[in-house]
């Protein structure tokens, strides 16, 4: 999908908290070295007012769902130069998922990042499946 036929690179990483500046810097530097285009982070542990900390010069967009405490939290980061335009954002109030619909390289997409509970919870997943936009609207 990239110009030149390189494709888009994705990375999903449970970072187990990135409030601490040194760890956050190392995580973001590593992702930059990987040349990752779309980044899905789980367990960011960032509060709503701290999500700006994920904004670095090589990232153009940050989408984050947080919890009221320093726990949970998911984020989707998009590298500069990646042509993504969002049309809707669905955030979980408990910071367990974020769903973004939009266009990537003029193709309709749904980007979703989930940090599920570590116990069997069918209602959680039923709620997510019912929240995902209908696939006939997005290819």
N, C-alpha and C positions, 0 to 999 in steps of 0.2 A: 503494500500500500504506500510505502514511502516513494518519493521520487528516486529513481535509480534502482528500484527493485529490491531495496534492502529489507522491506517489511517493517512492522512495528514490533518493538520489544516490550514485553510485559514482565513485571516482577511483583510477587506477593510475598510479604515479609511480616511475621509477627515480631515486632521490635521490642515487646515487653517493656514499654515505657521509654519515651524520648524527651522527658522534661529536662534532664541534665544536659547542659550545653555541650560537653565534650562527647558524650555518646551520640547526641543528635548530629553533631558535626561529622562524626565518623560514619554514621549511617548514611547521611546525605552525600558525603564525599564518595563513599563506596558506590552508591547508586549512580552518581554522576560518572564515575570511572566505567561503570557497566554500560553507559549510554542508554539507560532504560528510558523508554518513552512514556509508558503508562505505569504508574507505581501504585500498588495497593498495600497500605500499611494497616496492621491490626495492633490492638493494644497500645495506642499512642499515649494514653494516659494524660492527654492534654485537655484542659478545660477550654470552653468556647473562646474565652478572651485570650488564649495563648496559641491559637492555631496559626497566627501570623508567623510563628517561629519556624513553620515549615516552608515559608516563602524565601527562596534563595534565587540568585540571579539566573540560574538555568531552568527554573520552574516558572511556567506561565500561569498555571491555574492550580488552586488548592481547594478541594472539597473535603469537608471534615464533619463528622458526626461525633459529638462528645457527650459525656455524662457529667453530672454535677460535681462528682468527686474525681480525684486523680486515679481513675481506673477506666477500663474499657477504651472505647474510642477507635474509630476507623477513619482512614483518609484515602483519597485518591488524588495523586499528584500528576500533572501533565507537563511534560517537558516543553520548553519554548520551541516554536517551529512546528509543533504538531497542530494541525488545523482542526480543533474541536470547538464546537459551539453547543452549549447546553440549552435544552428547552425546558427541562423540569428537574427538580431535585427533591428526593424524598429522604428525610433523615429520621432515624430512630431516636426517640427522646432518651433512650438508655445508652446511646452510643454503640449499639451493636451492629448496625448496618447503615449503608447509604446507597441509594439507587439514583443514578443520573441518566436521563435520556438526552439524546442530542445527535449531532452529526459529526462524524469523523471521516475526513476525506470525502465529504458529501454523501456518505452512507449513514443511514439511520442506525444508531446503536443504543444499547442499554449497558451501562457500566454499573457493576454492583460489587460491593465489598462487604463481606459478612464476617463478624466475629461471633460465632455461636457459643452458647453456653457449654460448659464441659460436663454436662449431664444430659440424659435423654429427656428432651423437651419437645414432643411433637407439636404442641401448640405454637411454639416459637417459629418452627419451620413452616407450619401451615400459614401463619400470619405473613411471613415473607413471601411465600408462593402466591398468596392472594394479593400482595402489594405490587408484585412485578407487573409492569405495564404489559398489556396484551400483545403477544408476539406478532399479530397481524398489523399492528401499528408501526412496529420497528423490525427491520430485517437484520 
